Amino acid sequence: MKKILFSLVALMTVVTVQAQSLCATWRSMQPEVETAEDGSFSVQNLTYTFNEDGTYSFVDELTLSTQPSQTMGLEIATTVEVKGTYKLDGEKLTLTPNMDSYKSELLNISMNGHVTEDPNIKASVDAMLSDDGFKEQFAEVQDYTVKVGNEMLEMNDGEQVSNYMRFATIKE
């Protein structure tokens, strides 16, 4: 009976410590960079914040750039934020987004290295960010196998393994 009780207490302690150590802000270690054959590319930084109350926020910072040319090089920087709830059961992490919290923002549009306020480009990007088809990629419940370390978080969705570093936040 003592062994069973001790094992149960040890298991509860491990789960509690893992849940507490998940509660932090985690940022992708290196930006994810994808380059197309035409020379255009995208750079993506991902940030997760897991709170003790079982809520999380996810921020996707994305920069898209067309192939530079003599006539035009276009760069667009955006952010998307989604909040929701999470459940950690051992090494299984389930994220349930709340799409009512979906926020997107167009940060910058540059043409040939100069910031532009071109209303046609801005309208096109705003339409993409608010398109239901685009938003669907953030709406799905996601399951991960996670490994939480002091400074590292590994999230495996079965197809891809992503690594995040604990990101310190300074409060005033």
DOGUBA-758592 format. One record per residue: residue number from 1; residue in one letter; y negated, z negated, x negated of N, C-alpha, C, O in turn. Coordinates in steps of 0.001 Angstrom, whole numbers. Atoms other than C-alpha are relative to their C-alpha. Last residue first. Layout:
N
REC  vodren  torgu      n.v      n.w      n.u     ca.v     ca.w     ca.u      c.v      c.w      c.u      o.v      o.w      o.u
REC     NUM      a        Y        Z        X        Y        Z        X        Y        Z        X        Y        Z        X
...
//
This chain:
172
REC  vodren  torgu      n.v      n.w      n.u     ca.v     ca.w     ca.u      c.v      c.w      c.u      o.v      o.w      o.u
REC     172      e     1230      719      374   -46946    14943    -7867       -6    -1394      542     -963    -2138      322
REC     171      k      777      434    -1160   -43406    16228    -7713    -1208     -771     -483    -1146    -1523    -1456
REC     170      i      957     1055      322   -41793    18257   -10494     -801     -314     1252    -1377      580     1872
REC     169      t     1218     -143     -789   -38698    20209    -9530     -895    -1171     -319     -457    -2320     -272
REC     168      a      787     1216     -207   -35883    20604   -12035    -1266      329      778    -1920     1342      531
REC     167      f     1416     -340      200   -33567    23554   -11586     -821    -1235      322     -805    -1722     1452
REC     166      r      794     1010     -707   -29842    22925   -12007    -1451      245     -377    -1780      391    -1555
REC     165      m      399     1158      802   -28468    26186   -13327     -771     -959      886    -1510     -553     1782
REC     164      y     1350      497     -204   -26592    28701   -11202     -233    -1200     -899      688    -1959    -1200
REC     163      n      286     1253      681   -23510    30831   -11779    -1471     -350      143    -2344      514       48
REC     162      s     1402      125      386   -22221    33505    -9424     -217    -1374     -605      315    -2370     -116
REC     161      v      317     1344      456   -18578    34538    -9127    -1450        7     -466    -1841      818    -1304
REC     160      q      942      120     1108   -17912    37644    -7053     -218    -1467     -327     -267    -2313      566
REC     159      e      252    -1316      584   -15218    38827    -4679     -866      -85    -1242     -731      723    -2161
REC     158      g    -1264     -744      -43   -13615    35603    -3458     -135     1394     -573      863     2004     -957
REC     157      d     -233     -400    -1390   -16984    34016    -2625     1291      791      169     1543     1349     1237
REC     156      n     -910    -1134      -49   -17103    32065    -5899      276      329     1466      823     -491     2203
REC     155      m     -312     -324    -1387   -20051    29727    -6535      813     1281       26      358     2322     -446
REC     154      e     -700    -1278     -103   -20357    28049    -9949      379      197     1462     1004     -671     2071
REC     153      l     -674     -179    -1276   -22991    25333   -10285      624     1381       -3      -63     2380     -214
REC     152      m     -466    -1330     -422   -24161    24167   -13696      684      -68     1364     1355    -1045     1697
REC     151      e     1094     -965       82   -26249    21251   -15031      363     1379      526     -496     2259      585
REC     150      n     1294      677       98   -24122    18202   -14289    -1159      984       63    -2149      746      754
REC     149      g      134      762     1232   -21185    20255   -13100    -1357     -676      -20    -2130     -559      931
REC     148      v     1288      613      246   -20251    21503    -9653       71     -801    -1288      909    -1692    -1428
REC     147      k     -225      966     1071   -17414    23949    -9199    -1374     -525     -375    -2248      229     -803
REC     146      v     1037      414      940   -17562    25793    -5928      548     -953    -1047     1488    -1712     -813
REC     145      t     -661     1021      788   -15213    27857    -3768    -1003     -362    -1083    -1494      517    -1791
REC     144      y     -105      -82     1458   -17462    29645    -1354      966    -1062     -503     1136    -2114      113
REC     143      d     -901      982      594   -17565    30375     2354      109      256    -1484      288     1392    -1923
REC     142      q     -572     -328     1307   -20502    32157     3972      858    -1151     -492      476    -2318     -396
REC     141      v     -516     1248      565   -21540    32210     7622      728      373    -1286     1509     1324    -1315
REC     140      e    -1427      326      -53   -23299    35532     8098      296    -1387     -563     -305    -1820    -1546
REC     139      a     -375      738    -1205   -27002    35821     8903     1444     -482       18     1796    -1331      837
REC     138      f      283     1414      229   -28419    36834     5496      539     -885     1120      503    -2110     1009
REC     137      q     -667      414     1233   -26896    40334     5445     -224    -1482     -319      524    -2066    -1104
REC     136      e    -1406      356     -225   -27870    40693     9099      697     -494    -1263     1572    -1357    -1195
REC     135      k     -122     1450     -161   -31589    40590     8182     1450     -434      174     1796    -1568     -156
REC     134      f      257      633     1295   -31485    44165     6855      242    -1506       95      849    -2094     -800
REC     133      g    -1087     -384      890   -29854    45492    10029     -137     -629    -1377      853    -1048    -1977
REC     132      d    -1172      821     -324   -32314    43516    12169     1183      321     -902     1926     -584    -1283
REC     131      d    -1048     -764     -673   -35254    45166    10399     1233     -874      225     1688    -1569     -684
REC     130      s     -181      550    -1342   -37989    42651     9509     1063      740      806     1314      392     1960
REC     129      l     -266     1430       55   -37840    43217     5741      242     -601     1379      952    -1601     1494
REC     128      m    -1325      229      582   -37503    47008     6138      350    -1485       44     1466    -1845      420
REC     127      a     -989     -435     -990   -40480    47203     8524     1419     -244     -514     2290     -675      241
REC     126      d      -24     1022    -1059   -42610    45146     6111     1040      341     1065     1740     -545     1557
REC     125      v     -719     1166      545   -41615    47529     3303       82    -1099     1052     1139    -1705     1230
REC     124      s    -1396     -377      201   -42628    50632     5322      823    -1189     -496     1925    -1428       -2
REC     123      a     -629      -65    -1322   -45856    49049     6551     1485      318     -114     2301     -240      620
REC     122      k      -98     1365     -521   -46840    48087     2991      708       -2     1358     1583     -837     1590
REC     121      i    -1092      653      736   -46055    51591     1712      209    -1405      542     1345    -1823      764
REC     120      n    -1255     -668     -370   -48185    53183     4441     1195     -650     -698     2233     -884      -79
REC     119      p     -516      492    -1285   -50996    50623     4071     1313      655      421     2107       35     1129
REC     118      d     -332    -1171     -807   -51476    51324      334      633     -446     1319     1730    -1005     1310
REC     117      e      -37      489    -1376   -52883    48014     -934      353     1143      954      -28     1115     2124
REC     116      t      533     -875    -1043   -52159    48828    -4549      122     -668     1358     1016    -1484     1582
REC     115      v     -231      519    -1343   -51676    46761    -7679     -665      930     1004    -1787     1393      802
REC     114      h     1200      541     -636   -51771    48933   -10789      332     -459     1413      998      252     2166
REC     113      g      462     1216      663   -48831    49551   -13131    -1237     -623      610    -1744    -1612       81
REC     112      n      402     -297     1375   -48275    53158   -12079     -634    -1211     -678    -1588    -1077    -1444
REC     111      m     -244    -1418      282   -48158    52039    -8446     -577      287    -1380    -1753       37    -1647
REC     110      s      700     -606     1141   -47788    48337    -7772      389     1456     -121     1555     1822       26
REC     109      i     -332    -1418      115   -46921    46582    -4524     -839      544    -1144    -2063      416    -1150
REC     108      n      788     -896      835   -46827    42794    -4525      505     1428      136     1706     1668      256
REC     107      l      835      650      997   -45606    39748    -2681     -942      964     -710    -2099      638     -977
REC     106      l      273    -1041      981   -44206    41149      557     -985     -592     -992    -2119     -904     -628
REC     105      e     1376     -215      435   -42964    38108     2393      -35     1119    -1031      776     1163    -1956
REC     104      s       83     -965     1085   -39885    37307     4404    -1465      211     -337    -2347       39      504
REC     103      k     1365     -374      360   -39044    34315     6535       71     1020    -1125      874      882    -2047
REC     102      y      174    -1165      881   -35804    33591     8394    -1480      285     -220    -2244      442      732
REC     101      s      801      415     1156   -35840    30076     9934     -313     1166     -945    -1028      982    -1930
REC     100      d     1338      309     -510   -34686    31296    13370     -932     -407    -1146    -2154     -360    -1003
REC      99      m      871    -1170      120   -31808    32863    11441    -1368     -201      638    -2270      608      421
REC      98      n      726       32    -1264   -30183    29454    10957    -1022     1127      -67    -2051      987     -728
REC      97      p     1442     -245      -75   -27667    30010     8175     -545     -119     1422      156      154     2396
REC      96      t      258     -530    -1339   -24252    28318     8073    -1509      194      141    -2243     -772      349
REC      95      l     1417      -96     -319   -23111    27782     4489     -152      656     1369      390     1734     1615
REC      94      t      284     -913    -1104   -19553    26589     3886    -1490      -70      308    -2035    -1144      560
REC      93      l     1367      111     -497   -18629    25066      518     -198     1045     1087       45     2231      864
REC      92      k      383    -1039     -954   -14966    24542     -340    -1389     -302      568    -1619    -1351     1169
REC      91      e      665    -1088      717   -14337    22551    -3541     -437     1124      934     -945     2146      471
REC      90      g     -650     -194     1293   -13566    19304    -1722     -764     1041     -782    -1938      846    -1098
REC      89      d    -1299      635     -209   -15036    19832     1737      811      243    -1260     1425     1300    -1410
REC      88      l     -790        3     1228   -18751    20593     1396     1260     -797      252     1202    -1991      548
REC      87      k    -1071      997      -23   -20529    21514     4605      783      161    -1291     1191     1268    -1642
REC      86      y    -1169     -230      845   -23842    23314     4706      993    -1125      199      651    -2229      624
REC      85      t     -771     1199      292   -26677    23714     7183     1173      373     -898     1617     1521     -929
REC      84      g    -1162      226     -842   -29382    26337     7446      659    -1317     -338       39    -2212     -912
REC      83      k     -455     1388       18   -32507    27760     5892     1200     -138      919     1426      698     1794
REC      82      v     -810      367    -1160   -33308    31368     5020      431    -1452     -184      829    -1859    -1275
REC      81      e     -470     1383      -43   -36031    32606     2676      755     -223     1300      307      178     2374
REC      80      v     -618      310    -1291   -36695    36208     1679      474    -1437      -83     1088    -1836    -1073
REC      79      t     -856     1186      -95   -39042    37156    -1134      536      -88     1422     -111      327     2383
REC      78      t     -136      673    -1289   -40511    40517    -2063      736    -1324     -162     1400    -1559    -1172
REC      77      a     -551     1345      153   -41776    42483    -5085      -19     -707     1349    -1042     -726     2032
REC      76      i      197      815    -1195   -42265    46273    -4906      680    -1348     -232     1856    -1398     -593
REC      75      e     -690     1278      120   -42716    48516    -7939     -370     -845     1210    -1542     -966     1565
REC      74      l      253      939    -1088   -43588    52224    -7772      821    -1259     -217     2009    -1185     -532
REC      73      g    -1027     1022      151   -43950    54592   -10719     -331    -1078     1016    -1450    -1589     1030
REC      72      m      -31     1274     -715   -45893    57725    -9878     1186     -849     -419     2316     -367     -494
REC      71      t      789       -3    -1225   -47039    61085   -11224        9    -1344      712     -986    -1712     1337
REC      70      q     1403     -255      302   -45994    60928   -14868     -858      -57     1248    -2064     -290     1158
REC      69      s      217    -1422      246   -42764    59248   -13933    -1476      205     -297    -2273     -729     -219
REC      68      p     1360     -365      398   -41395    55726   -13888      -76     1505     -255      826     2097     -849
REC      67      q       50     -553     1349   -38090    55541   -12041    -1452      331     -340    -2115     1048      410
REC      66      t     -448    -1384       98   -38584    53441    -8972      -78      438    -1452     -689     -223    -2292
REC      65      s      861     -868      787   -38766    49655    -9113      590     1400      -33     1779     1580     -296
REC      64      l     -541    -1358       29   -37461    47068    -6688     -968      868     -783    -2182      762     -608
REC      63      t      958    -1000      463   -38195    43372    -7240      730     1325      -92     1759     1432     -759
REC      62      l     -481    -1336      328   -36264    40810    -5222    -1152      882     -428    -2181      950      245
REC      61      e     1176     -682      540   -36691    37055    -4913      478     1345     -529     1320     1400    -1425
REC      60      d     -371    -1220      716   -33964    35666    -2636    -1297      679     -426    -2054     1168      413
REC      59      v     1118     -903      251   -34572    32083    -1487      504     1140     -880     1112      917    -1927
REC      58      f     -371    -1080      908   -31863    29958      152    -1212      907     -144    -1802     1320      855
REC      57      s      865    -1179      -99   -32517    26650     1858      432      970    -1098      882      570    -2172
REC      56      y      255     -744     1231   -30000    23930     2572    -1071     1045      269    -1358     1388     1415
REC      55      t      757    -1237     -183   -29308    21208     5094     -187      678    -1358     -106       47    -2412
REC      54      g     -878    -1104     -389   -26542    18615     4951     -728     1296      293     -133     2237      818
REC      53      d     -239       31    -1445   -28836    15543     5002      861     1163      495     1029     1338     1702
REC      52      e     -992     1021     -349   -28510    15096     1222      342      -17     1482     1420     -476     1859
REC      51      n      549     1326     -283   -30339    18373      594     1103     -954      430     2165     -530      886
REC      50      f     -899      752     -870   -29022    21531    -1074     -543    -1416      147     -752    -2115     -845
REC      49      t      317     1427       13   -31628    23901    -2515      894     -667     1031      852     -332     2214
REC      48      y     -532      813    -1081   -30404    27390    -3416     -515    -1425     -180     -555    -1936    -1299
REC      47      t      185     1440      102   -32337    29895    -5533      575     -665     1246      280     -258     2370
REC      46      l     -443      755    -1177   -31506    33549    -6198     -188    -1490     -257       76    -1976    -1357
REC      45      n     -186     1413      338   -33310    35884    -8603      329     -743     1278     -339     -564     2296
REC      44      q     -142      990    -1062   -32926    39652    -8119      224    -1382     -595     1096    -1567    -1443
REC      43      v     -192     1286      670   -34058    42571   -10265      -17    -1064     1086     -929    -1101     1913
REC      42      s      396     1178     -778   -33728    46098    -8910      323    -1240     -828     1306    -1277    -1568
REC      41      f     -781     1226      151   -33663    49373   -10798     -500    -1072      948    -1591     -977     1511
REC      40      s      566     1079     -813   -34753    52994   -10780      879    -1238     -164     2044    -1140     -550
REC      39      g      877      852      786   -33642    55113   -13728     -669    -1092      813    -1299    -1984      244
REC      38      d     1319     -624      108   -32185    57981   -11671    -1001     -849     -790    -2150     -443     -960
REC      37      e      -29    -1145      912   -28641    56803   -12387    -1373      631     -196    -1656     1183    -1259
REC      36      a     -550    -1221     -591   -29340    53468   -10722      -63     1132    -1020     -765     1037    -2026
REC      35      t      705    -1212      391   -29828    50156   -12522      710     1208      598     1931     1332      504
REC      34      e     -789    -1199     -318   -28843    46824   -11026     -849     1208     -340    -2001     1309       84
REC      33      v      697    -1268      199   -30161    43588   -12506      967     1135      315     2081     1182     -205
REC      32      e     -977    -1066     -190   -29088    40145   -11327     -758     1314      -55    -1677     1542      732
REC      31      p      180     -871    -1151   -31574    37719   -12816     1119     1029       76     1613     1507     -945
REC      30      q      688    -1195      449   -30074    35283   -15221     -227      851     1231      593      853     2150
REC      29      m      199      157     1446   -28969    31731   -14574     -779     1163     -588    -1696      967    -1386
REC      28      s     -885     -904      736   -29460    31943   -10804     -352      -48    -1488    -1523      -78    -1864
REC      27      r      573    -1343      147   -31387    28903    -9624      953      858     -820     1588      383    -1761
REC      26      w     -767     -795      952   -30062    25608    -8244     -576     1410      -44     -858     1997     1001
REC      25      t      409    -1399      -72   -32172    22968    -6492      691      730    -1135      637      301    -2288
REC      24      a      987     -347     1026   -30372    19684    -6051     -485     1403      303      -39     2032     1263
REC      23      c     1344      167     -556   -27838    17962    -3827    -1041      158    -1099    -1368     -783    -1821
REC      22      l      410    -1292     -534   -24601    19363    -5270    -1445      -59      489    -2139      958      502
REC      21      s      403     -820     1129   -24261    16225    -7425     -379     1411      441    -1082     2109     -290
REC      20      q     1277      448      527   -24337    14069    -4297     -455      901    -1151    -1644     1199    -1268
REC      19      a     1033     -329     -985   -21599    16111    -2647    -1371     -411     -513    -2340      333     -360
REC      18      q      209    -1438       28   -19485    15969    -5810    -1092      402      981    -1938     1237      660
REC      17      v      704     -346     1231   -19986    12203    -6140     -269     1490      -53    -1356     1901     -461
REC      16      t     1372      479     -113   -19031    11670    -2485     -808      367    -1237    -1946      819    -1110
REC      15      v      675     -855     -972   -15910    13866    -2778    -1465     -406      129    -2340      459      182
REC      14      v      145    -1335      588   -14840    12082    -5972     -765      917      943    -1687     1612      515
REC      13      t     1013       86     1046   -15502     8624    -4473     -250     1366     -621    -1403     1736     -841
REC      12      m     1298       78     -678   -13567     9451    -1298    -1132      -44    -1022    -2187      552     -804
REC      11      l      269    -1307     -584   -10602    10564    -3424    -1362       12      691    -2126      964      537
REC      10      a      313     -912     1103   -10735     7378    -5514     -352     1382      522    -1301     2000       40
REC       9      v     1338      368      489   -10905     5210    -2372     -419      939    -1126    -1569     1375    -1161
REC       8      l      945     -397    -1040    -7902     7037     -872    -1430     -304     -436    -2319      526     -243
REC       7      s       94    -1461       25    -5942     6738    -4111    -1011      496     1022    -1781     1414      739
REC       6      f      729     -364     1210    -6703     2999    -4327     -195     1515      -76    -1280     1985     -416
REC       5      l     1385      386     -219    -5615     2488     -709     -861      400    -1202    -1961      927    -1034
REC       4      i      532     -917    -1004    -2404     4436    -1289    -1477     -289      227    -2290      634      280
REC       3      k      136    -1317      622    -1671     2550    -4523     -617      994      974    -1475     1785      581
REC       2      k     1162       46      884    -2400     -818    -2864     -233     1350     -650    -1378     1770     -811
REC       1      m     1192        0     -829        0        0        0    -1251        0     -870    -2223      686     -554
//
